[in-house]
């Protein structure tokens, strides 16, 4: 798993020491507000194992997110293929931070690095992002990184039970967009691995 580095963040492989703070995030009702049920430690650990396996297989995925000035684990950010049960295809960008890391611009900074990697290293033509209608914080990040929403693309997530989390919005940004990202803070594009299959939502 290759690393990405920005001015303030390191997007790196997962470590054993990340499991405890990651589990604490997944047991935090505020972090999970738009994600559904809280996760047990066993479920949280299984998510990490799955993310590591998928990254090894595809050459991209979810990085652990570290604040460079402290070395502290603060969440995750990355790219994922959209599930086959969704009404759209492509590669999805996402992020999830612990509450203590909110409000510092870290999500935007990490997302810009992931977009630069998607366009410059993977050569993707487009990246999408989705979240619930009420998750205005994540939607603001999507707009800050150059993504736009067409209300005609809004959808109901078939993987979510009936309720307030089912209705979602979809944002997009293409490599050719004038408003799309070209460089993220401190990120130096790396040599391209093999491109993923076009298929790629990810809850933020």
C-alpha positions as CSV (number, residue, x, y, z in Angstrom):
1,X,0.0,0.0,0.0
2,X,1.5,3.3,-1.1
3,X,1.4,6.4,1.0
4,X,0.1,9.9,0.2
5,X,1.5,12.9,2.0
6,X,0.0,16.4,2.3
7,X,1.1,19.5,4.2
8,X,-0.6,18.2,7.4
9,X,-1.6,14.7,6.8
10,X,-0.2,11.2,6.0
11,X,-2.4,8.8,4.3
12,X,-0.8,5.5,5.1
13,X,-1.2,1.7,5.6
14,X,-3.2,0.6,8.6
15,X,-1.4,-0.4,11.8
16,X,-2.3,-2.6,14.7
17,X,-2.3,0.5,16.9
18,X,-5.1,2.0,14.7
19,X,-7.6,-0.6,15.7
20,X,-8.5,0.8,19.1
21,X,-9.1,4.5,18.0
22,X,-10.9,3.2,14.8
23,X,-13.2,1.1,17.0
24,X,-13.9,4.1,19.3
25,X,-14.9,6.1,16.2
26,X,-17.3,3.4,15.1
27,X,-18.8,3.3,18.6
28,X,-19.3,7.1,18.7
29,X,-23.0,8.1,18.0
30,X,-22.0,11.4,16.5
31,X,-19.5,9.9,14.1
32,X,-22.1,7.3,13.1
33,X,-25.0,9.7,12.9
34,X,-25.4,9.3,9.1
35,X,-23.9,5.8,8.8
36,X,-26.3,3.6,10.7
37,X,-25.8,1.4,13.7
38,X,-22.8,1.5,16.0
39,X,-20.1,-1.2,15.4
40,X,-18.7,-3.6,17.9
41,X,-14.9,-4.0,18.3
42,X,-15.1,-7.2,16.3
43,X,-17.1,-5.6,13.5
44,X,-14.7,-2.7,13.4
45,X,-11.6,-4.9,13.2
46,X,-13.2,-6.9,10.4
47,X,-13.8,-3.7,8.4
48,X,-10.1,-2.9,8.6
49,X,-9.2,-6.4,7.5
50,X,-11.5,-6.0,4.5
51,X,-10.1,-2.6,3.6
52,X,-6.5,-4.0,3.7
53,X,-7.4,-6.9,1.5
54,X,-9.2,-4.8,-1.1
55,X,-6.3,-2.3,-1.3
56,X,-3.8,-5.1,-1.9
57,X,-6.0,-6.5,-4.6
58,X,-6.9,-3.3,-6.4
59,X,-4.0,-1.0,-5.8
60,X,-6.2,1.6,-4.2
61,X,-8.7,1.9,-1.4
62,X,-8.9,3.2,2.2
63,X,-5.9,4.8,3.8
64,X,-5.5,5.3,7.6
65,X,-5.3,9.0,8.2
66,X,-2.6,10.5,10.4
67,X,-1.9,14.0,11.6
68,X,1.7,14.6,10.8
69,X,2.4,17.1,13.6
70,X,1.3,14.6,16.3
71,X,1.5,11.2,14.6
72,X,-2.1,10.7,15.9
73,X,-4.5,8.4,14.0
74,X,-7.5,10.6,13.1
75,X,-9.6,8.5,10.7
76,X,-9.7,7.2,7.2
77,X,-9.9,8.6,3.6
78,X,-9.8,6.9,0.3
79,X,-11.4,5.5,-2.8
80,X,-13.8,2.6,-3.3
81,X,-15.6,0.9,-6.1
82,X,-19.4,1.6,-6.2
83,X,-21.4,-1.6,-5.3
84,X,-23.2,-3.5,-8.0
85,X,-26.6,-2.8,-6.2
86,X,-26.3,1.0,-6.7
87,X,-28.0,2.9,-9.4
88,X,-24.7,4.4,-10.7
89,X,-21.2,3.1,-11.3
90,X,-17.7,4.4,-10.9
91,X,-15.2,5.0,-8.1
92,X,-16.4,6.7,-5.0
93,X,-14.3,9.0,-2.7
94,X,-14.9,9.1,1.1
95,X,-13.6,10.1,4.4
96,X,-14.4,9.6,8.1
97,X,-12.7,11.5,11.0
98,X,-12.9,11.2,14.7
99,X,-14.8,14.1,16.3
100,X,-11.6,15.7,17.7
101,X,-10.4,16.1,14.1
102,X,-13.5,17.9,12.9
103,X,-13.4,21.6,11.9
104,X,-9.7,21.7,10.9
105,X,-10.1,21.2,7.1
106,X,-8.6,17.7,7.3
107,X,-11.4,16.1,5.4
108,X,-10.9,18.5,2.5
109,X,-7.1,18.2,2.5
110,X,-7.3,14.4,2.5
111,X,-10.0,14.3,-0.2
112,X,-7.9,16.5,-2.5
113,X,-5.0,14.1,-2.1
114,X,-7.3,11.2,-2.9
115,X,-8.7,13.0,-6.0
116,X,-5.2,13.8,-7.2
117,X,-4.3,10.1,-6.9
118,X,-7.4,9.0,-8.7
119,X,-6.9,11.3,-11.6
120,X,-3.1,11.5,-11.9
121,X,-2.0,8.0,-10.7
122,X,-5.0,5.8,-11.6
123,X,-6.0,7.8,-14.6
124,X,-9.7,7.8,-13.8
125,X,-12.0,10.0,-15.9
126,X,-14.5,10.7,-13.0
127,X,-14.9,10.3,-9.3
128,X,-18.2,10.3,-7.4
129,X,-19.3,10.8,-3.8
130,X,-22.5,10.1,-2.0
131,X,-24.0,10.8,1.4
132,X,-27.4,11.2,3.0
133,X,-29.5,14.2,2.2
134,X,-29.1,15.6,5.7
135,X,-25.3,15.2,6.0
136,X,-24.6,18.8,5.1
137,X,-21.1,18.7,6.5
138,X,-19.9,16.1,4.0
139,X,-21.8,17.8,1.2
140,X,-19.8,21.0,2.0
141,X,-16.6,19.1,1.6
142,X,-17.7,17.7,-1.7
143,X,-18.3,21.2,-3.0
144,X,-15.0,22.4,-1.7
145,X,-13.1,19.8,-3.6
146,X,-14.8,20.8,-6.9
147,X,-17.7,18.3,-7.0
148,X,-21.2,19.2,-8.2
149,X,-24.6,17.7,-7.6
150,X,-27.4,17.1,-10.1
151,X,-30.6,16.5,-8.2
152,X,-31.7,14.2,-10.9
153,X,-29.0,11.8,-9.6
154,X,-30.3,11.7,-6.1
155,X,-31.2,8.1,-5.1
156,X,-32.4,5.7,-2.4
157,X,-29.7,3.5,-1.0
158,X,-31.0,-0.1,-1.4
159,X,-28.6,-1.3,1.3
160,X,-30.2,0.9,3.9
161,X,-33.6,0.1,5.6
162,X,-36.5,2.5,5.2
163,X,-35.9,5.6,7.2
164,X,-34.0,9.0,7.1
165,X,-30.7,7.5,6.0
166,X,-32.0,5.9,2.9
167,X,-32.4,9.1,0.8
168,X,-29.0,10.1,-0.6
169,X,-27.4,12.7,-2.9
170,X,-24.7,12.0,-5.5
171,X,-21.8,14.4,-6.4
172,X,-19.4,14.1,-9.3
173,X,-16.2,15.6,-10.5
174,X,-14.3,14.7,-13.7
175,X,-10.7,15.0,-14.6
176,X,-11.6,17.5,-17.4
177,X,-13.6,19.8,-15.2
178,X,-12.2,23.3,-15.0
179,X,-13.3,23.5,-11.4
180,X,-11.9,20.1,-10.5
181,X,-8.8,19.6,-8.5
182,X,-5.4,19.7,-10.2
183,X,-3.1,19.7,-7.2
184,X,-3.6,19.0,-3.5
185,X,-1.6,20.6,-0.7
186,X,1.8,19.0,-0.7
187,X,0.8,15.9,-2.7
188,X,3.2,14.7,-5.3
189,X,1.6,12.3,-7.8
190,X,3.1,8.9,-8.0
191,X,3.6,6.3,-10.7
192,X,0.3,4.9,-11.9
193,X,-0.7,1.4,-10.8
194,X,-3.1,-0.6,-12.9
195,X,-6.4,1.2,-13.4
196,X,-9.5,-0.3,-11.6
197,X,-12.4,-1.7,-13.4
198,X,-15.2,0.9,-13.9
199,X,-18.1,-0.3,-11.8
200,X,-17.5,2.4,-8.2
201,X,-21.5,4.5,-2.6
202,X,-19.5,5.1,0.3
203,X,-21.0,6.6,3.4
204,X,-19.1,9.5,4.8
